Amino acid sequence: MKLNTQEWGTGDRVALLVHGIMSDHRTWRRVGPALAERGYRVIAVDLRGHGASPRGAGETPAERYGPAQYADDLVDTLPAGAELAIGHSLGGLALRWAVDRLRPRRAVFSDPAWLFADQGIDPELFVGFAAQATAEQITVMNPRWEQADVEVELATLAVWDPDTARSLGSHHGYAGLPDAPVVPSLVQLADPSFLVGPLDAERLRERGFEVRTVAGAGHTIHRDDFAGFMASLDGWI
């Protein structure tokens, strides 16, 4: 599936951005321009079921939305051999299963949802929140976000397919920590991360990943602490 994309910059180096669940390319509204200022041509996608990209096909949510489909879509849409690829949460999961084919020179997995199927999270929590979310609720949940991020969140929820959440627990074969990085890889964690705990972080280090925590940042690190997010990429961008 070809995905909707947004680009910033015209540099010789290419950076790829892959968002998390319930979001789309607009979540990168500060990251995209910041990387463009550093000489990148930045390409951000809307995953299937998000933003302006098509919805999945199939009889069940699991058939329409799964890690394999997300990864295949990235390969169908994005150029191989980019200088940098960053995937947040669900985007980090999708990038994991596409990185062997996209082969960026460096990959950053920002609080990745690699263990999602083992978390026991009720997907209807996502669905229920999206159906009734207000600006006030989003602000209370994310007190460090700028007002523009709150507005983006409302706009992305309005065009999000809830079945992407309903499929989350159906793909246990894709859950688990990678055995080793395919390309030089940074795992960037929230503080604390509810997806990658301290023991898992240590396992990743042992397997060859660099792991950095952004002190005090919530799950959506790039919106919760933009300066901390960028600083933690030192040496990777």
RODO-2510 file (C-alpha; in nm, 4 decimals, decimal comma):
residues 237
     n   res          X          Y          Z
     1     m     0,0000     0,0000     0,0000
     2     k     0,1250     0,3479    -0,0891
     3     l     0,0976     0,5801     0,2091
     4     n     0,0313     0,9513     0,2300
     5     t     0,3513     1,1432     0,2984
     6     q     0,4632     1,4879     0,4073
     7     e     0,8062     1,6311     0,3245
     8     w     1,0234     1,9047     0,4675
     9     g     1,3538     2,0276     0,3257
    10     t     1,5526     1,9571     0,0114
    11     g     1,8831     1,8340     0,1525
    12     d     2,0971     1,5598     0,0073
    13     r     2,0494     1,3362     0,3128
    14     v     1,7141     1,1650     0,3646
    15     a     1,5402     1,1121     0,6994
    16     l     1,2285     0,8977     0,7445
    17     l     0,9720     0,9558     1,0216
    18     v     0,7097     0,7002     1,1286
    19     h     0,4473     0,8022     1,3865
    20     g     0,2696     0,6091     1,6610
    21     i    -0,0874     0,4857     1,6965
    22     m    -0,3740     0,7371     1,6834
    23     s    -0,1436     0,9919     1,5210
    24     d    -0,0124     1,0812     1,1742
    25     h     0,2664     1,2837     1,0124
    26     r     0,1525     1,5986     1,1933
    27     t     0,2974     1,4694     1,5193
    28     w     0,6405     1,5562     1,3691
    29     r     0,5512     1,9231     1,3149
    30     r     0,8664     2,0382     1,4985
    31     v     1,0955     1,7436     1,4282
    32     g     1,0546     1,7568     1,0495
    33     p     1,1571     2,1221     1,0130
    34     a     1,4371     2,0791     1,2691
    35     l     1,5896     1,7957     1,0670
    36     a     1,5400     1,9926     0,7445
    37     e     1,7427     2,2754     0,8985
    38     r     2,0222     2,0218     0,9506
    39     g     2,0350     1,9392     0,5819
    40     y     1,7879     1,6530     0,5523
    41     r     1,5047     1,5923     0,3095
    42     v     1,2526     1,4604     0,5584
    43     i     0,9737     1,2214     0,4609
    44     a     0,7006     1,1439     0,7152
    45     v     0,4259     0,8894     0,6495
    46     d     0,0694     0,8400     0,7634
    47     l     0,0448     0,4699     0,8515
    48     r    -0,2527     0,2782     0,7115
    49     g    -0,5666     0,3660     0,9042
    50     h    -0,4171     0,7008     1,0070
    51     g    -0,4286     1,0474     0,8572
    52     a    -0,4869     1,0622     0,4823
    53     s    -0,3587     0,7094     0,4087
    54     p    -0,5947     0,4323     0,2961
    55     r    -0,7654     0,1992     0,5403
    56     g    -0,6718    -0,1678     0,5518
    57     a    -0,8659    -0,4416     0,3730
    58     g    -0,9931    -0,7605     0,5347
    59     e    -1,2790    -0,8973     0,7418
    60     t    -1,1262    -0,8413     1,0858
    61     p    -0,9124    -0,5689     1,2453
    62     a    -0,6226    -0,8150     1,2665
    63     e    -0,6420    -0,8758     0,8913
    64     r    -0,6562    -0,5051     0,8157
    65     y    -0,3867    -0,3861     1,0543
    66     g    -0,0814    -0,5756     1,1645
    67     p     0,2957    -0,5309     1,1916
    68     a     0,3594    -0,7110     0,8631
    69     q     0,1195    -0,4844     0,6744
    70     y     0,2582    -0,1695     0,8359
    71     a     0,6130    -0,2755     0,7471
    72     d     0,5250    -0,3675     0,3891
    73     d     0,3599    -0,0276     0,3451
    74     l     0,6780     0,1477     0,4582
    75     v     0,8804    -0,0504     0,2049
    76     d     0,6265     0,0271    -0,0700
    77     t     0,6328     0,3996     0,0086
    78     l     0,9755     0,5036     0,1338
    79     p     1,3181     0,5048    -0,0331
    80     a     1,5753     0,2495     0,0738
    81     g     1,9170     0,3606     0,1936
    82     a     1,8096     0,6731     0,3811
    83     e     2,0591     0,8360     0,6139
    84     l     1,8224     0,8131     0,9118
    85     a     1,4917     0,6506     1,0091
    86     i     1,2966     0,7309     1,3268
    87     g     0,9935     0,5328     1,4414
    88     h     0,7859     0,6192     1,7484
    89     s     0,5810     0,3586     1,9394
    90     l     0,3760     0,1706     1,6762
    91     g     0,6014     0,3355     1,4193
    92     g     0,8983     0,1816     1,5980
    93     l     0,7322    -0,1583     1,5664
    94     a     0,6641    -0,1057     1,1952
    95     l     1,0182     0,0154     1,1356
    96     r     1,1614    -0,2876     1,3119
    97     w     1,0005    -0,5220     1,0599
    98     a     1,0921    -0,3027     0,7615
    99     v     1,4486    -0,2038     0,8542
   100     d     1,6102    -0,5054     0,6863
   101     r     1,4579    -0,3927     0,3556
   102     l     1,4765    -0,0139     0,3969
   103     r     1,8375    -0,0367     0,5219
   104     p     1,8803     0,3167     0,6557
   105     r     2,2323     0,3996     0,7712
   106     r     2,0989     0,4601     1,1245
   107     a     1,7701     0,3819     1,2985
   108     v     1,6134     0,5398     1,6054
   109     f     1,3340     0,3588     1,7879
   110     s     1,1564     0,6088     2,0121
   111     d     0,9783     0,4298     2,3004
   112     p     0,8971     0,1417     2,0613
   113     a     0,5936    -0,0833     2,1011
   114     w     0,7944    -0,4025     2,0570
   115     l     0,6277    -0,5770     2,3511
   116     f     0,2765    -0,4480     2,2822
   117     a     0,1068    -0,7882     2,2500
   118     d     0,2281    -0,8892     2,5953
   119     q     0,1117    -0,5746     2,7743
   120     g    -0,2493    -0,6832     2,8271
   121     i    -0,3780    -0,3392     2,7272
   122     d    -0,7486    -0,3240     2,6488
   123     p    -0,7753    -0,1659     2,3008
   124     e    -1,1179    -0,0264     2,3844
   125     l    -0,9413     0,2178     2,6160
   126     f    -0,7871     0,3775     2,3068
   127     v    -1,1162     0,3653     2,1191
   128     g    -1,3188     0,5121     2,4030
   129     f    -1,0722     0,7923     2,4625
   130     a    -1,0626     0,8896     2,0957
   131     a    -1,4409     0,9010     2,0759
   132     q    -1,4821     1,1550     2,3545
   133     a    -1,1477     1,3339     2,3892
   134     t    -1,1517     1,7072     2,4471
   135     a    -0,8744     1,9636     2,4399
   136     e    -0,9009     1,9915     2,8170
   137     q    -0,8573     1,6158     2,8675
   138     i    -0,5574     1,6005     2,6353
   139     t    -0,3970     1,8948     2,8158
   140     v    -0,4462     1,7346     3,1561
   141     m    -0,2941     1,4092     3,0307
   142     n    -0,0052     1,5884     2,8609
   143     p     0,0653     1,9059     3,0598
   144     r     0,3970     1,9707     2,8849
   145     w     0,2530     1,9772     2,5336
   146     e     0,2229     2,3015     2,3427
   147     q    -0,1278     2,4098     2,2470
   148     a    -0,0514     2,3313     1,8831
   149     d     0,0149     1,9687     1,9790
   150     v    -0,3201     1,9466     2,1555
   151     e    -0,4901     2,0762     1,8419
   152     v    -0,2980     1,8296     1,6251
   153     e    -0,4008     1,5442     1,8549
   154     l    -0,7682     1,6305     1,8170
   155     a    -0,7327     1,6578     1,4393
   156     t    -0,5549     1,3240     1,4062
   157     l    -0,8028     1,1434     1,6300
   158     a    -1,0830     1,2659     1,4051
   159     v    -0,9424     1,0779     1,1036
   160     w    -0,8049     0,7705     1,2828
   161     d    -0,9500     0,4204     1,2305
   162     p    -1,0131     0,2656     1,5768
   163     d    -0,9658    -0,0827     1,4332
   164     t    -0,5912    -0,0162     1,4356
   165     a    -0,6169    -0,0378     1,8142
   166     r    -0,8508    -0,3375     1,8088
   167     s    -0,5839    -0,5355     1,6242
   168     l    -0,3106    -0,4732     1,8824
   169     g    -0,3357    -0,7965     2,0790
   170     s    -0,3644    -1,0236     1,7757
   171     h    -0,0043    -1,0409     1,6609
   172     h     0,1961    -1,2125     1,9339
   173     g     0,4339    -1,3532     1,6733
   174     y     0,5627    -1,0001     1,6173
   175     a     0,6070    -0,9124     1,9841
   176     g     0,9395    -0,9300     2,1630
   177     l     1,2757    -0,7594     2,1696
   178     p     1,4944    -0,7804     1,8582
   179     d     1,7852    -1,0200     1,8843
   180     a     2,0268    -0,7662     1,7372
   181     p     2,0188    -0,4382     1,5468
   182     v     2,0028    -0,4734     1,1690
   183     v     2,1711    -0,1325     1,1303
   184     p     2,3305     0,0874     1,3992
   185     s     2,0331     0,1601     1,6245
   186     l     1,9381     0,3857     1,9129
   187     v     1,6485     0,3024     2,1443
   188     q     1,5171     0,6226     2,2993
   189     l     1,3049     0,5773     2,6108
   190     a     1,0558     0,7815     2,8093
   191     d     1,1086     0,8241     3,1829
   192     p     0,9701     0,5854     3,2834
   193     s     0,8795     0,3842     2,9766
   194     f     0,5725     0,1640     3,0169
   195     l     0,6724    -0,0280     2,7022
   196     v     1,0419    -0,1005     2,7640
   197     g     1,1311    -0,1572     3,1293
   198     p     1,4768    -0,1415     3,2903
   199     l     1,5488    -0,5130     3,2447
   200     d     1,4460    -0,4973     2,8802
   201     a     1,6615    -0,1878     2,8314
   202     e     1,9608    -0,3743     2,9708
   203     r     1,8908    -0,6702     2,7420
   204     l     1,8863    -0,4344     2,4444
   205     r     2,2241    -0,2918     2,5443
   206     e     2,3628    -0,6436     2,5695
   207     r     2,2313    -0,7156     2,2203
   208     g     2,4105    -0,4185     2,0666
   209     f     2,1573    -0,1355     2,0822
   210     e     2,2436     0,2017     2,2281
   211     v     1,9765     0,2973     2,4826
   212     r     1,9158     0,6513     2,6055
   213     t     1,6459     0,7791     2,8410
   214     v     1,5049     1,1307     2,8131
   215     a     1,4684     1,2311     3,1773
   216     g     1,1137     1,3203     3,2783
   217     a     0,9662     1,2741     2,9310
   218     g     0,6395     1,0964     2,8615
   219     h     0,5745     0,8352     2,5946
   220     t     0,5513     1,0832     2,3054
   221     i     0,8965     1,2178     2,3778
   222     h     0,9184     1,4539     2,0810
   223     r     0,6074     1,6413     2,1922
   224     d     0,6581     1,6121     2,5663
   225     d     1,0158     1,7425     2,5613
   226     f     1,1228     1,8522     2,2155
   227     a     1,4566     1,9883     2,3337
   228     g     1,5289     1,6675     2,5263
   229     f     1,4265     1,4594     2,2254
   230     m     1,6649     1,6424     1,9947
   231     a     1,9469     1,6418     2,2497
   232     s     1,9172     1,2656     2,2947
   233     l     1,9779     1,2252     1,9195
   234     d     2,3260     1,3754     1,9487
   235     g     2,5588     1,1685     1,7333
   236     w     2,2686     1,0067     1,5495
   237     i     2,1484     1,2973     1,3340
***
